[in-house]
Amino acid sequence: MTIHGAVIIEQGVTFAIISVKPHVTQYTARATAFRQEISYFFPNMPIILMSQDSTGAPHYFGRKDIVEFLKTIRVDQIPWKEYHVY
């Protein structure tokens, strides 16, 4: 499986942001399950899920302080790359 994501260090906090389809972030149970499943590949770091709506506006799911930080930057500022997992 290939995922689109980034590992970011900001203000001493290392976290992962993973791009997902909107149906993943739409439901808390689904988002929580996916974060738990993917945590094996991003050990010991908070995982933030990001989806985009039809207008391209990002929606984040995860730790509130990190989500608030991500809301202050543009999606194209995130250093995205592909991760091959499983």
Number of C-alpha atoms within 10 A of each C-alpha: 6 9 14 13 20 18 18 15 10 10 6 7 10 13 19 18 25 22 20 19 12 18 10 20 23 14 11 12 11 13 20 16 12 16 20 11 10 15 15 11 13 14 11 10 13 17 24 23 25 23 19 16 10 7 6 9 11 17 18 23 22 19 13 11 8 18 17 12 10 19 12 8 10 10 15 7 8 14 11 16 12 11 14 10 10 8
